[in-house]
Each structure stands twice: as structure tokens, then as C-alpha cells.
Amino acid sequence: MRLLSKEACAQMPQEMDYYREWREDSPEEYSLAMWPELGGFFRWGSTIDGDAIGWLTIGEPEEWPVIVVPHDSDQEPPIAETMTERLVGWASGIRYDSSGFAEGAEGHPLVCERW
């Protein structure tokens, strides 16, 4: 899981417009509303496989559920954890098997940087 760069965040409005166009053409494949639409998807990260990760903007912001928008499979329901729980569980290896992750500086180290 990785957070989006400043450049990727700047491109988000255009990417959300692309998704809206795809949804118009194939609503069965692209079923989510996009923020700022009511209950829309607000992307904040991605996986190395190209899946988008973000919130469904339903209810109060501190209660927004996390959802993964897969790039090559069917949409699944929201995740029953907060963003912080998801990131900590992933980074610590407590909730997820990390045996498939590369090790060492040559691999994909966890990097936490302030913009």
C-alpha cells in the first residue's frame, strides 16, 4: 500500500473524471460514485498492483469506510477497518502475511515521509 504523491494528488480530479466517463459507458463495471458526488469514492492511495484505495464519503468523515477499487477484479464491499487500522495492520504484519513482500533496501521498504 502506498500513499499518493503530490503530483498524483494534483491529477486526481482528472482521474475522477475518467472514472465517471467509464461509469457512463460501463456502469456494471464502474459502479461507484466519485467524490464530491454524494457517497463518492475519495482516493488516497494505491497498491503496487494498481488497485485504488480510499474512502466512501458516507456519513461523518471520521466514520468513512475504507474501500479498495481493484483494477482487474470485481468490486468488493468496504473494509471493516479504519484507514489507520489498515495501514498499521499492513505495516506491522500483525493482520497480514508479509511473506510475499520483498525484504531489504532493494525491495519495497516502508517509507514514511512528510510532504
Disulfide bonds with the S-S distance in Angstrom:
none
